[in-house]
Structure formats: C-alpha cells, structure tokens
Amino acid sequence: MIRIGIVGASGYTGVELARLLCNCPDVKLTVATSRQYKGKKLAEVYPNLAGMVDIVCEDLQSEELVERADLFFTAVPHQTAMAIVPDLLQADKKVVDLSADFRIHDASVYEKWYQKHTAQEYLAEAVYGLPELHRQDIAQARLVANPGCYPTSVILGLAPLLQDGLIDFETIIVDAKSGASGAGRAAQTGTLFCEVTEGFKAYKVAAHRHTPEMEQEISELCKKQVAISFTPHLLPMSRGILSTIYARLGESVTDDELNDLYRSFYKNEPFVRVSERGVFPATQFVRGSNFCDLGFKIDSRTGRIIVLAAIDNLVKGAAGQAVQNMNLMCGLPETRGLLGVPLFP
C-alpha cells in the first residue's frame, strides 16, 4: 500500500485529490494538512467526503511530514511550495507539485511572472507533468510539476499541429473561459456570487501567469521560440474550461487529414477524446472527469484552423492529472481511479 500525503488539503484542489484517491485501491491517504482547519476532519470541512475519507487535518512542518507518506501532493500556493518541496525530496520522497513553482524551466522567466525562486537547483530535474507528452520521463521522476489548467487544454489542443508543423507559429491566439473554482476557495471580491453570476468578463488580459508555461511547452514542440496571445475569461459556473485556439494554417490540409492526424496522435491516450466531425467539445460533457475533449474546424475563408478543447479545471486541469502522474510515478495503471463517466447534467 502506497502512503499518500496532501499538503494543503482544504482547498478545492486538495479536496478533489481526496475524492479521487477514494477510488484508488493501491494507495492510502495517511496525512492531510491544513492550517485553517487543524483538528477538524476533512469530511467535516467537505461533507461530500462523509463516509469515504476519515482523516483529520493537521498543521505539520516538513520534518513531521516526511515519515508519514511515500508520495506527497503539494496543493499549496506559489512560493509556498518551493519552501516545502526541497525538504520532501531530501527525505527521498516523491512529489507532485500543483503550484507553478517548478513548471518553468528558466528561473529568470519564472521570476518575471511570479516572484523570486528560492529552489532553483530543482528546476532542472522537475518533469512537466503532461502525460500525453512526457509519460516516460514522468514514470522515472521524483518531482513532477503538475501543469496549469489553461495550459493543459491549450497544449493538448495544439500538440498534433505543432509536431507536424501545420500552422504558422506566430499566429496562435488563445481565447479561454473558466469556471470560478479556478480562482481557488479563498474569499475575494472578484469571485463572489454577485460579482460572477449573470456576468462574463475577461481578466489578466495579456498578463496571465500561465502564458510562459504554454509558450515553454509549445516552443519545445515546434523547436523554436514562440509567443502567443492569451486572453482568459471568467464564466458564471463552478468548474470547467473551454479554450478556443486560432492559428493560420501553414499549408493546404483537409478536414479529413486533420481528423486522421488528431486521432492518430491520441489513439493510445485514455483521457483525450477527439470529437466526431461536426460535434464540438463543451464543458458539461467533461464535468467531474479526467477527460480532455478536442474538436476543430478549418475556416477555409480565412485560412485558419479553430481548435476547441474542454476540460474540468479541477480534474484534468489539476487533481485528476496529478493522480494520473502519481500512477505513472508509482508504477500503477495510469487510469487507476480516473475512469469515472463525466457527470451530466
């Protein structure tokens, strides 16, 4: 039995991790930390876990954590993770970090978009945790940087086109929409019910921190430095992301050829579903699941391709992908605990 710890268990991502781990018979949740809810059962904080998770939240320091689990999920804010992860690695533990602290390979780029990086010595060994692209490296890693939610949808949507060089890399535009849970559970004015309901707004225009993460992975795929235009939007719903991606096609290609390309690229991927021709992804069809649904349309009038990608931001965009990475790191079946049918309606 593999012992699992969740550092930062009381946020949306932490509770989603606990929910998914209930379906993993090879692992046991042995520690869950939360300063705010120290001494309370996690199922008291989140009653959806009642009868499923019997663990009490604790406020522990790194030296107290290391003996309690074999693999840790660090579901804590940026900068907080880089203060915890080194201690866990030095104790020979495996870590899936859900913050952005180890996603960006170049410390100077990280510091431009976030803050000073105090654990730069671990950046070179951190594996970017998108299994569809880095499966073999993830399986050998002790530190996996779980991707951000927006980047997961965008990179999966573009990867087949980038690998085959079918688009003009300088024309990529990403227009993405997310549910309010992407902002986390902490109270803030911008995500209050009255601020979100019946509204639709853009935020962090040309300044979102997921931009360098997407550019890093896109640049690696097409083997040249690429900059993209990215605008995120907030939707009045709890969870889900729909990313609409535009790019100019670099050569003449048909819908049939692109359909074959996408299906061939993802034919062995258990969590990527390519939509049937004329059917486009929607957030309500991936809700609660680890699936990424992809669709596309060639706009022959403008010479552009439009790619659509839908994920649940808390599952494939966070906790589900983290469990997928855990499975690979621990030698378990990759789909363990993740094959639930999406919720509908």
C-alpha positions as CSV (number, residue, x, y, z in Angstrom):
1,M,0.0,0.0,0.0
2,I,1.4,3.4,-1.1
3,R,1.0,6.1,1.6
4,I,-0.1,9.4,0.2
5,G,0.0,12.9,1.8
6,I,-1.8,16.0,0.7
7,V,-0.2,19.2,1.7
8,G,-2.9,21.9,1.5
9,A,-5.9,19.5,1.7
10,S,-8.6,22.1,2.3
11,G,-8.6,24.0,-1.0
12,Y,-10.7,22.9,-4.0
13,T,-7.7,21.0,-5.5
14,G,-7.0,19.3,-2.2
15,V,-10.5,18.1,-1.7
16,E,-10.7,16.9,-5.3
17,L,-7.5,14.9,-4.7
18,A,-9.1,13.3,-1.6
19,R,-12.2,12.5,-3.6
20,L,-10.3,10.8,-6.5
21,L,-8.0,8.9,-4.1
22,C,-11.0,7.2,-2.7
23,N,-11.2,5.2,-5.9
24,C,-7.5,4.1,-5.9
25,P,-7.2,0.7,-4.0
26,D,-3.4,0.7,-4.1
27,V,-3.0,3.9,-2.1
28,K,-3.9,5.2,1.4
29,L,-4.3,8.8,2.4
30,T,-2.3,9.0,5.6
31,V,-1.8,12.7,6.1
32,A,-3.7,15.9,5.1
33,T,-2.5,19.3,6.2
34,S,-4.5,22.5,6.7
35,R,-3.6,25.4,9.0
36,Q,-7.1,26.8,8.9
37,Y,-8.9,23.5,9.7
38,K,-6.3,22.0,12.1
39,G,-8.0,19.3,14.3
40,K,-11.1,19.0,12.1
41,K,-12.0,16.0,10.0
42,L,-11.6,16.7,6.3
43,A,-15.2,15.3,5.8
44,E,-16.5,18.0,8.2
45,V,-15.0,20.7,6.0
46,Y,-16.3,19.0,2.9
47,P,-19.3,16.8,3.7
48,N,-19.2,15.2,0.2
49,L,-16.4,13.1,1.7
50,A,-18.5,11.8,4.6
51,G,-18.1,8.0,5.0
52,M,-15.4,8.0,2.4
53,V,-12.4,9.8,4.0
54,D,-11.7,9.5,7.7
55,I,-8.7,11.7,8.2
56,V,-8.1,14.7,10.4
57,C,-6.5,17.9,9.1
58,E,-3.1,18.7,10.8
59,D,-0.8,21.6,10.7
60,L,2.6,20.0,10.3
61,Q,6.1,21.1,9.5
62,S,8.2,19.4,6.8
63,E,10.2,17.4,9.2
64,E,7.0,16.0,10.7
65,L,5.6,15.1,7.3
66,V,8.4,13.1,5.8
67,E,7.7,9.9,7.8
68,R,4.0,9.9,7.2
69,A,3.8,9.2,3.4
70,D,5.7,7.9,0.4
71,L,4.4,10.4,-2.1
72,F,3.1,13.9,-1.5
73,F,0.8,16.2,-3.4
74,T,1.7,19.8,-2.6
75,A,-1.5,21.7,-3.3
76,V,-0.4,25.0,-1.9
77,P,0.1,28.5,-3.3
78,H,3.0,29.5,-5.5
79,Q,6.2,30.3,-3.4
80,T,4.8,28.2,-0.5
81,A,5.6,25.0,-2.5
82,M,9.3,25.9,-3.1
83,A,9.8,26.1,0.7
84,I,8.3,22.6,1.3
85,V,9.3,20.5,-1.7
86,P,13.1,20.5,-1.1
87,D,12.7,19.0,2.3
88,L,10.4,16.2,0.9
89,L,12.9,15.4,-1.9
90,Q,15.8,15.4,0.5
91,A,13.9,12.8,2.6
92,D,13.7,10.7,-0.6
93,K,10.0,11.2,-1.1
94,K,8.2,11.6,-4.4
95,V,6.3,14.8,-5.0
96,V,3.6,16.0,-7.4
97,D,3.6,19.8,-7.1
98,L,0.3,21.5,-8.1
99,S,1.7,25.0,-7.9
100,A,3.6,26.8,-10.6
101,D,6.9,26.8,-8.7
102,F,8.6,24.0,-10.8
103,R,6.8,24.2,-14.1
104,I,9.0,26.9,-15.7
105,H,12.5,25.6,-16.6
106,D,14.1,29.0,-16.7
107,A,14.3,30.7,-13.3
108,S,14.5,34.2,-14.8
109,V,11.3,33.6,-16.7
110,Y,9.6,32.3,-13.5
111,E,10.8,35.4,-11.6
112,K,9.5,37.7,-14.3
113,W,5.9,36.4,-14.0
114,Y,5.9,35.3,-10.3
115,Q,8.4,36.1,-7.6
116,K,12.0,35.2,-6.6
117,H,12.7,31.5,-6.9
118,T,14.5,30.0,-3.8
119,A,14.8,26.4,-5.0
120,Q,16.3,26.8,-8.4
121,E,18.5,23.8,-8.0
122,Y,15.5,21.5,-8.5
123,L,14.2,23.1,-11.7
124,A,16.4,21.0,-14.0
125,E,15.1,17.7,-12.6
126,A,11.4,18.7,-12.4
127,V,9.4,17.0,-15.1
128,Y,6.4,18.8,-16.7
129,G,3.5,16.6,-15.8
130,L,1.6,16.3,-19.0
131,P,1.5,12.5,-19.5
132,E,0.4,12.7,-23.2
133,L,3.8,14.4,-24.0
134,H,6.1,13.3,-21.2
135,R,4.9,9.9,-20.0
136,Q,8.3,8.1,-19.9
137,D,10.0,11.0,-18.0
138,I,7.2,11.2,-15.5
139,A,7.5,7.5,-14.7
140,Q,11.1,7.9,-13.8
141,A,10.7,11.2,-11.9
142,R,10.7,12.0,-8.2
143,L,9.5,15.6,-8.8
144,V,6.6,16.3,-11.2
145,A,5.3,19.8,-11.9
146,N,1.6,19.4,-12.5
147,P,0.5,21.6,-15.4
148,G,-1.8,24.5,-15.0
149,C,-5.4,24.2,-16.1
150,Y,-5.4,26.6,-19.1
151,P,-2.1,25.2,-20.4
152,T,-3.4,21.6,-20.3
153,S,-6.2,22.4,-22.6
154,V,-4.2,24.6,-24.9
155,I,-1.1,22.3,-25.3
156,L,-3.2,19.2,-25.9
157,G,-5.3,21.1,-28.4
158,L,-2.2,22.3,-30.4
159,A,0.2,19.4,-30.0
160,P,-0.6,17.5,-33.2
161,L,-0.5,20.6,-35.3
162,L,2.8,21.8,-33.7
163,Q,4.5,18.4,-34.1
164,D,3.6,18.3,-37.8
165,G,4.4,21.9,-38.4
166,L,1.0,22.6,-39.9
167,I,0.4,26.1,-38.5
168,D,2.1,29.4,-38.6
169,F,3.5,29.5,-35.0
170,E,3.4,33.3,-34.9
171,T,-0.4,33.5,-35.4
172,I,-1.5,31.5,-32.3
173,I,-4.4,33.2,-30.4
174,V,-6.0,31.6,-27.3
175,D,-9.4,32.7,-26.1
176,A,-10.2,30.7,-23.0
177,K,-13.0,30.6,-20.4
178,S,-13.0,29.1,-16.9
179,G,-15.4,28.5,-14.1
180,A,-14.9,30.4,-10.8
181,S,-13.3,27.5,-8.9
182,G,-10.1,28.2,-10.9
183,A,-9.5,31.2,-8.6
184,G,-9.4,28.9,-5.5
185,R,-11.5,28.8,-2.4
186,A,-10.2,31.9,-0.6
187,A,-12.8,34.7,-0.4
188,Q,-12.1,37.5,-2.9
189,T,-14.4,40.2,-4.3
190,G,-14.0,39.2,-8.0
191,T,-15.4,35.7,-7.4
192,L,-18.2,36.4,-5.1
193,F,-21.6,35.2,-6.3
194,C,-23.0,38.6,-7.0
195,E,-19.8,39.5,-8.9
196,V,-19.9,36.4,-11.1
197,T,-23.5,35.3,-11.7
198,E,-25.1,36.7,-14.9
199,G,-21.8,38.1,-15.9
200,F,-18.9,37.3,-18.3
201,K,-15.6,39.1,-18.2
202,A,-12.0,38.9,-19.3
203,Y,-9.3,39.2,-16.7
204,K,-5.5,39.4,-16.6
205,V,-5.5,40.4,-20.3
206,A,-2.1,39.8,-21.9
207,A,-0.8,39.3,-18.4
208,H,-1.9,35.8,-17.2
209,R,0.8,33.8,-15.4
210,H,0.0,30.6,-17.4
211,T,1.3,32.3,-20.6
212,P,5.0,31.4,-20.1
213,E,4.1,27.9,-19.3
214,M,2.2,27.5,-22.5
215,E,5.0,29.2,-24.5
216,Q,7.6,26.9,-23.0
217,E,5.8,23.7,-24.0
218,I,4.7,25.0,-27.4
219,S,8.3,26.2,-28.2
220,E,9.6,22.7,-27.3
221,L,7.1,21.0,-29.5
222,C,7.9,23.2,-32.6
223,K,11.7,23.6,-31.7
224,K,11.6,27.4,-31.9
225,Q,10.8,30.2,-29.6
226,V,7.1,31.0,-29.8
227,A,5.0,33.8,-28.3
228,I,1.2,33.5,-28.1
229,S,-1.7,35.9,-27.4
230,F,-3.7,34.6,-24.5
231,T,-6.9,36.1,-23.0
232,P,-8.7,34.3,-20.2
233,H,-12.3,34.9,-19.2
234,L,-14.4,34.1,-16.1
235,L,-17.7,32.3,-16.6
236,P,-20.6,32.2,-14.1
237,M,-20.2,28.4,-13.4
238,S,-18.3,26.5,-10.7
239,R,-16.0,24.3,-12.9
240,G,-14.9,23.7,-16.4
241,I,-12.6,25.3,-19.1
242,L,-13.3,25.8,-22.8
243,S,-10.3,27.0,-24.8
244,T,-10.8,28.2,-28.3
245,I,-7.5,28.4,-30.2
246,Y,-6.9,30.1,-33.5
247,A,-3.9,29.8,-35.9
248,R,-3.3,30.3,-39.6
249,L,-2.6,27.1,-41.4
250,G,0.8,27.0,-43.0
251,E,-0.1,24.6,-45.8
252,S,-3.2,23.2,-47.5
253,V,-4.8,20.5,-45.5
254,T,-8.3,19.0,-45.4
255,D,-10.6,18.2,-42.6
256,D,-10.2,14.5,-43.3
257,E,-6.4,14.8,-43.0
258,L,-6.6,16.7,-39.7
259,N,-9.2,14.3,-38.3
260,D,-6.8,11.4,-39.1
261,L,-3.9,13.4,-37.6
262,Y,-5.7,14.0,-34.3
263,R,-7.0,10.5,-34.0
264,S,-3.6,9.0,-34.8
265,F,-1.8,11.3,-32.3
266,Y,-4.1,10.5,-29.5
267,K,-5.1,6.9,-30.4
268,N,-3.5,5.4,-27.3
269,E,-4.3,8.3,-24.9
270,P,-7.0,7.2,-22.4
271,F,-8.0,10.7,-21.4
272,V,-8.1,12.5,-24.7
273,R,-11.3,12.2,-26.7
274,V,-11.4,13.6,-30.3
275,S,-14.9,14.6,-31.1
276,E,-16.8,13.3,-34.1
277,R,-16.9,15.5,-37.2
278,G,-19.3,18.4,-36.7
279,V,-19.5,17.9,-32.9
280,F,-17.6,20.3,-30.7
281,P,-16.5,20.0,-27.1
282,A,-18.4,21.5,-24.2
283,T,-17.7,21.8,-20.5
284,Q,-20.8,20.0,-19.5
285,F,-19.6,16.8,-21.1
286,V,-16.3,16.5,-19.2
287,R,-17.6,17.7,-15.8
288,G,-16.1,15.7,-12.9
289,S,-13.9,13.7,-15.2
290,N,-10.2,13.5,-16.3
291,F,-11.1,13.8,-20.0
292,C,-9.9,16.4,-22.4
293,D,-12.3,16.7,-25.3
294,L,-10.9,18.1,-28.6
295,G,-12.6,19.3,-31.8
296,F,-11.6,21.5,-34.7
297,K,-12.8,23.3,-37.8
298,I,-11.0,24.7,-40.8
299,D,-12.2,28.2,-41.7
300,S,-11.4,28.0,-45.4
301,R,-12.4,31.6,-45.9
302,T,-9.6,32.9,-43.7
303,G,-7.2,30.0,-43.9
304,R,-7.3,29.5,-40.2
305,I,-7.9,26.5,-38.1
306,I,-10.1,26.8,-34.9
307,V,-9.4,24.2,-32.2
308,L,-11.6,23.7,-29.2
309,A,-10.6,22.0,-26.0
310,A,-12.8,21.3,-23.0
311,I,-11.6,20.0,-19.6
312,D,-12.8,20.1,-16.0
313,N,-10.3,22.6,-14.5
314,L,-10.3,20.7,-11.1
315,V,-9.7,17.3,-12.6
316,K,-7.7,17.1,-15.8
317,G,-6.7,20.7,-15.1
318,A,-5.4,19.9,-11.6
319,A,-6.2,16.9,-9.3
320,G,-7.1,14.3,-11.8
321,Q,-3.9,14.9,-13.8
322,A,-2.0,14.8,-10.5
323,V,-3.4,11.4,-9.8
324,Q,-2.6,10.3,-13.3
325,N,1.0,11.4,-12.7
326,M,1.0,9.6,-9.3
327,N,0.0,6.4,-11.0
328,L,2.9,6.7,-13.5
329,M,5.4,7.6,-10.8
330,C,4.4,4.6,-8.6
331,G,4.1,2.0,-11.4
332,L,0.4,1.7,-11.2
333,P,-2.0,1.5,-14.1
334,E,-2.3,5.1,-15.5
335,T,-6.1,5.1,-15.4
336,R,-6.4,3.9,-11.8
337,G,-9.2,5.8,-10.0
338,L,-9.8,8.1,-13.0
339,L,-12.2,6.3,-15.3
340,G,-15.5,7.6,-13.9
341,V,-18.0,8.7,-16.5
342,P,-18.5,12.5,-16.7
343,L,-21.4,14.0,-14.7
344,F,-24.4,15.1,-16.8
345,P,-26.4,17.3,-16.5
